[in-house]
Amino acid sequence: MTSVVRLRVISLLGSIAFIVYGVLIESVPILITNSSIIVINVWFLRKEFASGTQRGVELGASHIRPDSPFLRDFVDFHLGDIHRFQPNFSLPRGDDVVSWLLTRNGLPAGLLVGRRDGSTLTIDLDYVLGPYRGSHLGQWLFGRGADVFRRDGITTVRSYGSTDMHRKYLERMGFRPADGDVLDLTL
């Protein structure tokens, strides 16, 4: 299972099915066990979908140097998965390149790499690790967490929907068609 959220939802649905089964055969142990599993899954799903740090999930973004060995190792290790969503991605070089390490509860959860031109950031890579794709990290980054960009004087974030899946994701995040394949988000 590549998504913690999907795993918890499937577990929750399975426990509900077993509760129905336990009621039908009048088995108290099945009812107690699966009721406990439901409570645990609901607890963690509530934390997962809660905003910010209110319920224990802290999302963040920290600058990381574009020439950082960690960044290069991270990209090299995940390049196959990155290419599923952004098939033409290669790590850009130059003085205009900026990058952020996306975190969830202080641990690396993704990476954002782009090129800055004045107050516009053109995204080359917007990637979240598989287990955290259901964590709403993108919604946070381009919503409540957009101060990450504003603090650097960025007022427009631009991206290209390189695949249909990627384009739909960008549109869900609030990006709007600007010119051709270009999608813009005004902060």
C-alpha positions in Angstrom: 0.0 0.0 0.0 1.6 3.3 -1.1 -0.7 5.6 0.8 -1.2 5.6 4.6 -4.6 7.3 4.2 -5.8 4.7 1.7 -4.5 1.9 4.0 -6.5 3.3 7.0 -9.7 3.8 4.9 -9.5 0.2 3.7 -8.8 -1.1 7.2 -11.8 1.0 8.5 -14.1 -0.5 5.8 -12.9 -4.0 6.6 -13.6 -3.5 10.3 -17.1 -2.3 9.6 -17.7 -5.4 7.5 -16.4 -7.6 10.4 -18.7 -5.8 12.8 -21.6 -6.6 10.6 -20.4 -10.2 10.5 -19.9 -10.2 14.3 -23.4 -9.0 14.9 -24.8 -11.7 12.5 -23.0 -14.5 14.4 -23.3 -12.8 17.8 -19.6 -12.9 18.5 -18.5 -10.4 21.2 -14.7 -10.8 20.6 -15.1 -9.9 16.9 -17.2 -6.9 17.9 -14.7 -5.7 20.5 -11.7 -6.2 18.4 -13.1 -4.5 15.3 -14.6 -1.7 17.2 -11.2 -1.0 18.7 -9.7 -1.0 15.2 -12.4 1.4 14.0 -11.6 3.8 16.8 -7.8 3.7 16.0 -8.4 4.3 12.3 -10.8 7.1 12.9 -8.4 8.7 15.3 -5.5 8.6 12.8 -7.6 9.7 9.9 -8.9 12.6 11.9 -5.3 13.6 12.6 -4.5 13.2 8.9 -7.2 15.5 7.7 -7.0 18.1 10.4 -5.5 21.4 9.6 -2.0 22.3 10.5 -0.7 21.3 13.9 -4.0 21.3 15.7 -4.2 17.6 15.9 -0.6 16.6 15.6 0.2 16.7 11.9 2.7 19.4 11.1 3.3 20.2 7.4 6.2 22.4 6.4 8.6 23.5 3.7 12.3 24.5 4.2 14.7 25.9 1.7 17.3 23.5 0.6 20.2 24.5 -1.7 19.7 23.3 -5.3 23.2 21.9 -5.2 22.7 20.0 -2.0 23.9 16.4 -2.0 20.7 15.4 -0.1 18.5 17.0 -2.8 20.4 15.2 -5.6 20.3 11.8 -3.8 16.6 12.3 -3.1 15.8 13.0 -6.7 18.1 10.2 -8.0 16.4 7.7 -5.6 12.9 8.7 -6.5 13.4 9.5 -10.2 11.4 6.5 -11.5 8.3 7.6 -9.4 8.9 11.2 -10.3 8.8 10.4 -14.0 5.4 8.7 -13.6 3.9 12.2 -13.0 6.5 14.4 -14.7 8.1 12.3 -17.4 10.4 15.0 -18.7 11.8 16.2 -15.4 15.5 16.6 -14.9 17.1 18.6 -12.1 17.6 22.2 -13.4 20.8 24.1 -12.9 21.5 27.8 -12.7 21.4 30.8 -10.3 17.6 31.2 -10.7 16.9 27.7 -9.3 15.2 27.5 -5.8 14.0 24.4 -3.9 12.1 23.5 -0.8 12.1 20.2 1.1 8.5 19.5 2.0 8.1 17.9 5.4 5.4 16.1 7.4 6.0 16.0 11.2 9.6 17.0 10.5 10.4 14.2 8.1 11.0 14.6 4.4 7.8 14.1 2.5 8.4 15.7 -0.8 10.3 18.3 -2.9 9.5 21.4 -4.8 12.0 22.7 -7.3 11.6 25.7 -9.6 13.1 28.6 -11.4 12.5 32.1 -10.2 12.0 35.1 -12.5 11.2 38.2 -10.4 8.0 37.5 -8.5 7.1 34.4 -10.5 8.2 30.9 -9.7 8.0 28.3 -12.5 7.8 24.8 -11.0 10.0 22.1 -12.5 9.2 19.5 -9.8 6.3 19.2 -7.4 6.7 15.8 -5.8 5.3 14.1 -2.7 6.4 10.6 -1.6 3.8 7.9 -2.1 2.8 7.4 1.5 2.1 11.1 2.0 0.1 11.7 -1.2 -3.2 11.5 0.7 -1.9 14.0 3.4 -3.0 17.1 1.5 0.5 18.5 1.5 -0.1 20.2 -1.9 -3.3 21.8 -0.6 -1.4 23.1 2.4 1.5 24.3 0.3 -0.6 26.2 -2.3 -3.2 27.2 0.3 -2.5 28.0 4.0 1.2 27.3 3.6 1.7 29.7 0.6 3.5 32.1 3.0 6.5 30.0 2.1 6.4 31.7 -1.3 5.2 35.1 -0.1 8.1 35.5 2.3 10.4 35.2 -0.7 8.5 37.8 -2.7 6.8 35.2 -5.0 3.3 36.3 -6.0 2.7 33.9 -8.9 3.4 30.2 -9.1 3.5 28.7 -12.7 3.5 25.1 -13.8 3.0 23.0 -16.9 0.6 20.0 -16.7 3.0 17.5 -18.3 0.4 14.6 -17.9 -3.3 14.6 -17.6 -3.0 13.4 -14.0 -0.5 16.2 -13.2 -2.7 18.8 -14.8 -5.8 17.6 -12.9 -3.8 17.8 -9.7 -2.7 21.4 -10.4 -6.3 22.4 -11.2 -7.4 20.9 -7.9 -4.7 23.0 -6.2 -6.2 26.2 -7.7 -4.0 26.7 -10.7 -5.8 28.2 -13.7 -5.0 28.1 -17.4 -2.9 31.1 -18.4 -1.4 30.5 -21.9 -1.3 27.2 -23.8 -0.2 24.5 -21.5 0.8 27.0 -18.7 -1.2 27.0 -15.5 -0.8 29.9 -13.0 -1.7 30.3 -9.3 -1.8 33.8 -8.0 -1.0 34.0 -4.3 
